[in-house]
Amino acid sequence: MKSKIIYLALFICLSLIFTACKKDKTDDSPQPAATTAYTPGQIITSAFAVDNDTVVKMTDMATNYGTTANPVIFLVHQNTSILKAGYENVFFPLYKADLEAFMPLWAKEYKLNVNGTADEKAVAFNHFLFYLVFNKIDAGLFVGAVMHKLKSLSAVVKMVDEADKARFHSTVNIPQANDLLFQVVNQNKSPEIILNKYKGINKLKDSDVGSIISVLKSVKEIVEVWVDFAKDNKATVNAPDNYMSFINSSDTVVANYLGGTAFQSPTYTLSHDIGLLYAKITYHVVGTYGATNKNVPGVYISSCNTLSTAVSCQGAGFSLNASVGYSPAVNAGSVAVPAAEMDGQVAVDYGDCCCCHYYSYLNFTINANTGYQEVSFSKGN
């Protein structure tokens, strides 16, 4: 858990940002490089489309939990106008009732007062907001982990903090905070179990020889591998090179896996819109399944990649980044005739510098026999 001293310093920094954000444009004093785009009462629309068919559309309202002089803006869910079956967990809206029930827990944890004066309440909400902004956390995911999955606030914070520290001491790619929170919310996993899963994993074991493995650029992988395909509001230049393969460890030369069936997923479009300001991305998943190797029995996934065909972001401080996570490969066939299978997860991180970060997910699976398939987003699945 981050120390109270660090949080106090961060809170002071955020207060300075919000103070600078409300300066009059005629003021000759230095202005911040980027400020939040939201003002109280503004409506924000988020949508997700599959092959131009909008399957989710919802609106949030910029809501001030601070004071007029020092606003603390949260984007609170207002309405869901489109929600087709199977896509319930594309977005994680922050509900007003959940946020207001959560804040006394946060205030107690950090010895703040959410029920006192307007200024004291603003300090408490600002403290939580900066934690979210500093760690680039989706508020709906974080609050949902505590309020809907009934996980300990201390355990959730510890998971985020300890995973952040572990990234600097591990040779494997440990997922970001929102990806861990997604496991809590969507899979109802314990924060402690999730954290222990990644700590101390640094190399392949001898027992992995002969199994189905994941390979990225000739390197064997044993835990989730996360690869950027959009970064800093642009498609990444190396995305065409980021093909994963799910093959047999007896032969790790991808070129030896031949044939198979090429696939391309539907085209997915995500947008976050407040009028002239917006973040938008279009992407799809491609690859080849059913590949074979003359010296190794079974069928394999010789390639899989996620590519963006359009990325656009307009607005001071707005950002959009996207990555795809690939699970370790498993054998969905038999010992005699293996069949590679993997789970994938596309995560899009978008928002602005000073107010919020949203995460949106696409879950899919690829089987060497049956190819690409979306995985239901429905709650409880």
Helices and strands as residue ranges (DSSP letters): H 4-21, E 43-50, E 53-64, E 73-83, H 96-109, H 118-135, H 139-147, H 153-166, G 167-169, H 177-187, H 191-198, G 206-208, E 212-216, E 219-221, E 225-231, E 234-235, G 239-241, E 244-248, G 254-256, E 261-264, E 268-273, E 278-293, E 296-314, E 319-326, E 330-331, E 340-351, E 357-367, E 371-374
